[in-house]
């Protein structure tokens, strides 16, 4: 059974790999049956979640990441992280502030749930359209549909 320091270290390894844009090392922190969710991609399971990180790392432009407030016990953990990057579809700078929650099993992450303000993100990533309409279910649905389409295309190319 893992203890709190081990799970805190696991979160640290995950984000340190993310800082290096090493999606394989990130994926190695996940259990095979991991469940990931966030406001853009919704719920992803197993290899879908790993492929999302692979895709995001592969597309990252002017990327940097910081993380802090890591806490963990034997079962759960939390962290705060900030990603800064150019959104590839618009070339606009984004600073996304994210709260992460984790559930652990057997020294791996079995659940990873990120939460952030999708309207704040859309204002940065989409500009005027995001500022004016990013709060609406229609635009947020379009953002999610585009993310799903992008991940599906990425996964089909990976084979």
Long-range contacts (C-beta under 8 A, 24 or more apart in sequence): 1-74, 2-74, 2-104, 2-106, 2-107, 3-74, 4-72, 4-73, 4-74, 6-107, 7-72, 7-73, 7-74, 7-77, 7-102, 7-104, 8-70, 8-71, 8-72, 8-77, 10-72, 10-77, 10-104, 10-107, 10-108, 10-109, 11-67, 11-70, 11-72, 11-77, 11-79, 11-100, 11-102, 11-109, 12-67, 12-70, 14-109, 15-65, 15-67, 15-79, 15-81, 18-53, 18-57, 18-65, 18-81, 19-64, 19-65, 21-57, 21-60, 21-63, 22-57, 23-50, 23-53, 23-54, 23-56, 23-57, 23-58, 24-54, 26-50, 26-53, 26-57, 27-53, 27-54, 29-108, 29-109, 30-108, 30-109, 30-110, 30-112, 31-105, 31-106, 31-108, 31-109, 31-110, 33-110, 34-108, 34-109, 34-110, 34-111, 34-112, 35-110, 35-111, 35-112, 36-111, 36-112, 36-113, 36-114, 37-112, 37-113, 37-114, 38-98, 38-113, 38-114, 38-115, 38-116, 39-114, 39-115, 39-116, 39-118, 39-121, 39-140, 40-118, 40-121, 40-143, 40-144, 40-147, 41-144, 41-147, 41-148, 41-151, 42-144, 42-148, 44-151, 48-151, 48-155, 49-112, 51-151, 51-154, 51-155, 51-158, 52-151, 54-154, 54-158, 55-150, 55-151, 55-154, 58-154, 59-88, 60-85, 61-85, 61-86, 61-88, 62-86, 62-93, 72-102, 72-104, 74-104, 75-103, 75-104, 76-101, 76-102, 76-103, 76-104, 77-101, 77-102, 77-104, 78-102, 87-124, 87-125, 89-125, 89-146, 90-125, 90-126, 90-127, 92-124, 92-125, 92-126, 92-127, 93-124, 94-121, 94-124, 94-125, 95-124, 96-121, 96-124, 118-143
